[in-house]
Structures are given as structure tokens and as C-alpha cells.
Amino acid sequence: MTLYINTTQNNLIEISLKDKNKLVAVKKIKSHRTQAEKLLPAIEKLLKANKLKLSNLRNIEVENQAGSFTCLRIGVVTANALAYALGIPVAGTGSQELKAKSQKFSVVEPIYDKEPEITAKKHFS
């Protein structure tokens, strides 16, 4: 079973389950800048609704490009952490990392549209 995670939009989380490339379930959650709070509970609910556990997952796919810095980071970090904890492969869907699925564990890196603006000096009065 494959878990797919997409947090590239500020107001929406999309997760799904696939079994041998056949779509089993899809869940879209409104999440106006609340992906961090809603993603893991949504994954848990999706698995439970399909009578599955995390241990049933064999790999994880995550959208890793074409989104805002924070949105991408939430999905990618969650996918990497789950894959690491479960000892399963993780791959970014927006790159050639899907070829690396045969590895036991690897890390997905986000691909940003532009340089992150997190180092800009803030002026406080």
C-alpha cells in the first residue's frame, strides 16, 4: 500500500492510498494554513476508514515541488519522518526520485519555485 501526500497548496491537503497503482481512497481536507495540525490526524483517519494501519504501508510518495516553502516542508518532513520510522521507501513525485523506490530508506528534498525568504532581516521598532 502506498500513501500519497500533497501539501503544496495553502488551503488544501490531499492524501490518498494506492494499492499496486490502483487508487483505493482519496481524502481532501480544507486547511487554510493549518496543514501541520491536520496532516497526521487526516492520515490516521484515512487508514482507519480503510481498515489499515501504518504497518500496512510499503512506501510513501510526496509532492516535493511547485508549492510554498512552508507547505512543501510540512508534507516532505512528514513523509520523511513516517518513512524513516516505518523503514520504508519514500519518493518525491516531482522528480526522478521515484526511481529510488527500491532503496529501504532515502530522504526526499523539497524543490522550491524560488529562494526561500527566511533570512531576510526583520526590523523591529
C-alpha positions in Angstrom: 0.0 0.0 0.0 1.3 3.4 -1.0 0.5 6.6 0.9 0.5 9.8 -1.2 0.8 13.2 0.4 0.2 16.6 -1.3 0.5 19.8 0.8 1.5 22.2 -1.9 -1.5 24.5 -1.5 -2.1 26.8 1.4 -5.7 25.8 1.8 -5.8 22.1 0.9 -4.3 18.8 1.9 -4.7 15.8 -0.4 -3.8 12.3 0.7 -4.6 9.0 -0.9 -3.9 5.3 -0.7 -2.9 3.2 -3.7 -2.5 -0.5 -4.0 -0.4 -1.6 -6.9 -1.1 1.7 -8.7 -4.8 1.3 -8.2 -6.4 4.2 -6.3 -8.1 2.9 -3.1 -9.1 6.1 -1.3 -8.7 9.9 -1.6 -9.2 12.5 1.1 -9.1 16.2 0.6 -9.0 18.4 3.7 -9.5 22.2 3.8 -6.6 23.6 5.7 -6.2 27.3 5.5 -2.6 27.4 6.6 -3.2 24.5 9.1 -1.5 21.6 7.3 0.8 21.0 10.2 -2.1 20.4 12.6 -4.3 18.5 10.2 -2.0 16.2 8.2 -1.2 13.4 10.7 -4.8 13.1 12.0 -6.0 13.0 8.4 -3.6 10.2 7.6 -4.7 8.3 10.7 -8.4 8.7 9.8 -7.8 7.7 6.2 -6.0 4.5 7.2 -8.7 3.7 9.9 -11.5 4.2 7.4 -9.9 1.6 5.1 -9.2 -0.8 8.0 -5.4 -0.3 7.7 -2.5 0.6 10.0 0.7 2.4 9.4 2.4 -1.0 9.3 0.4 -1.8 6.1 2.2 0.9 4.2 5.0 -0.2 1.8 6.1 3.2 0.6 5.3 6.9 0.6 5.1 9.4 -2.2 5.0 13.1 -1.6 4.7 16.1 -3.8 8.0 17.9 -3.4 7.9 20.9 -5.8 5.6 23.7 -7.0 4.4 25.0 -3.7 5.2 27.5 -1.0 8.2 26.9 1.2 6.2 26.1 4.4 3.6 24.0 2.6 6.2 21.8 0.9 8.2 21.5 4.1 5.3 20.1 6.1 4.5 17.4 3.5 8.1 16.5 2.9 9.1 16.4 6.6 6.0 14.3 7.5 6.7 11.8 4.6 10.4 11.5 5.5 9.6 11.0 9.2 7.0 8.4 8.6 9.2 6.5 6.1 12.1 6.6 8.5 10.1 5.4 11.4 8.5 2.6 9.4 11.7 1.7 7.5 10.0 2.0 4.1 11.0 3.9 0.9 9.9 7.5 0.3 10.0 9.3 -3.0 9.2 12.8 -4.3 6.7 12.7 -7.2 8.0 15.8 -8.8 11.5 14.3 -9.6 13.5 11.3 -10.6 13.4 10.1 -7.0 10.7 7.6 -7.9 13.5 5.5 -9.4 15.0 5.3 -5.9 11.9 3.4 -4.5 13.9 0.2 -4.3 16.0 1.6 -1.5 14.9 0.8 2.0 15.0 4.4 3.1 16.1 7.7 1.4 15.3 11.3 2.0 13.1 13.5 -0.2 14.2 17.1 -0.6 11.8 19.8 -1.5 12.2 21.7 -4.7 11.2 25.3 -4.4 10.0 27.7 -7.1 12.3 30.4 -5.7 14.8 31.0 -3.0 13.2 30.9 0.5 12.8 34.3 2.1 13.6 33.2 5.6 16.9 35.0 6.0 15.5 38.5 5.4 16.4 40.8 8.3 13.4 41.9 10.3 13.3 45.5 11.6 11.6 45.8 14.9 10.7 49.3 16.3 
